[in-house]
Amino acid sequence: MIIVLKPTANREEIDHIVNMIEKVGLKTNVSTGEMQTIIGVIGDKTKLANYPIASLASVEKVLQVSKPYKLASRDFHPSDTIIEVNGVKIGGGNLGIMAGPCSIENEKQMSEIAEKVKSSGANFLRGGAYKPRTSPYSFQGLEEDGLKILKKVGKKFDMSTVSEVMDTSVVLLISKYVDILQIGTRNAQNFALLKAVGKTDKPVLLKRGMSMTIEEWLMSAEYIMSEGNQNVILCERGIRTFETAYRNTLDLMAIPVLKEKTHLPVIVDPSHAAGLWQYVTPMALASIAAKTDGLMIEVHNNPEIAVSDGAQSLKPDKFAILMDEIKKIAPVVGIGHNIV
């Protein structure tokens, strides 16, 4: 249920309605725009049967929401959500450029990459410390030692950090070291993990499951948001189709569709979709043209010997060229105000 208030509604009237709803055990989400305030109601609406909310003087209308996702819906929150991390904004025309290696290998490697990507315009440093690999014999990550390196290097170059959480047991540990918690494609419907990160105060980057529909993806975001964490960033990273010429099919149509359905920022990871470095730049630029809210790019200073995903990693000089192209295209489509 959505309660649309009149433009004249004051704080006392808003609080009165919220208290009335929460008194019967329902949850509320208040979205205040320039012209109107909307109160989203979560739960069994029959509990409000004896409360004539629609007849209140401050209420313009009451609408029923048929979508299974509520908090993530643009009906509940008409304006774009802008997520700010240490002064850097994602969403609402602001681009979050996340760059770094697939896996944290050592401090020297991370420092060299961070220095290069920061100078090119990246505003977030990414790196995996816990690595979900298809083979149990592949490199699994440096774990907490890797997180310590990521935090140290991020602080050194004044970059906020992003790293993946694989299990509920390490949510609090990883939260100590990084600024954004990443949920990978394999865990996109790990509901226990989604609820666990939803209880933190860290923004969550939610990658699309490799076979997920848009609605299933938004329902996963809803799991996080229903626990109280409203700072969710959606990340398209390619879906599994019949095509074998490249790793995954990058679904750029998801960007405008999501922009219509949800207020949450939408970013793109062309590296995992492509699987090969030479396809990353054109797909990144296509994402910018489609008005993405950000990019996650794998960058490695020596991809030939990278312990994971070297084939899809850009070298720093290639990343610099990509950023120069982004700075040309982004203003044309009205995004990238924060990229210099």
Stockholm file with secondary structure:
# STOCKHOLM 1.0

chainA/1-340         MIIVLKPTANREEIDHIVNMIEKVGLKTNVSTGEMQTIIGVIGDKTKLANYPIASLASVEKVLQVSKPYKLASRDFHPSDTIIEVNGVKIGGGNLGIMAGPCSIENEKQMSEIAEKVKSSGANFLRGGAYKPRTSPYSFQGLEEDGLKILKKVGKKFDMSTVSEVMDTSVVLLISKYVDILQIGTRNAQNFALLKAVGKTDKPVLLKRGMSMTIEEWLMSAEYIMSEGNQNVILCERGIRTFETAYRNTLDLMAIPVLKEKTHLPVIVDPSHAAGLWQYVTPMALASIAAKTDGLMIEVHNNPEIAVSDGAQSLKPDKFAILMDEIKKIAPVVGIGHNIV
#=GR chainA/1-340 SS CEEEECTTCCHHHHHHHHHHHHHTTCEEEEEECSSCEEEEEESCGGGGTTCCGGGSTTEEEEECCCSSCCTTBTTTCCSCCCEEETTEEEBTTBCEEEEECSBCCCHHHHHHHHHHHHHHTCCEEECBSSCCCSSTTSCCCCTHHHHHHHHHHHHHTTCEEEEECCCGGGHHHHHHHCSEEEECGGGTTCHHHHHHHHTSSSCEEEECCTTCCHHHHHHHHHHHHHTTCCCEEEEECCBCCSCCSSSSBCCTTHHHHHHHHBCSCEEECHHHHHSSGGGHHHHHHHHHHTTCSEEEEEBCSCGGGCSSCGGGCBCHHHHHHHHHHHHHHGGGGTCCTTCC
#=GC SS_cons         CEEEECTTCCHHHHHHHHHHHHHTTCEEEEEECSSCEEEEEESCGGGGTTCCGGGSTTEEEEECCCSSCCTTBTTTCCSCCCEEETTEEEBTTBCEEEEECSBCCCHHHHHHHHHHHHHHTCCEEECBSSCCCSSTTSCCCCTHHHHHHHHHHHHHTTCEEEEECCCGGGHHHHHHHCSEEEECGGGTTCHHHHHHHHTSSSCEEEECCTTCCHHHHHHHHHHHHHTTCCCEEEEECCBCCSCCSSSSBCCTTHHHHHHHHBCSCEEECHHHHHSSGGGHHHHHHHHHHTTCSEEEEEBCSCGGGCSSCGGGCBCHHHHHHHHHHHHHHGGGGTCCTTCC
//
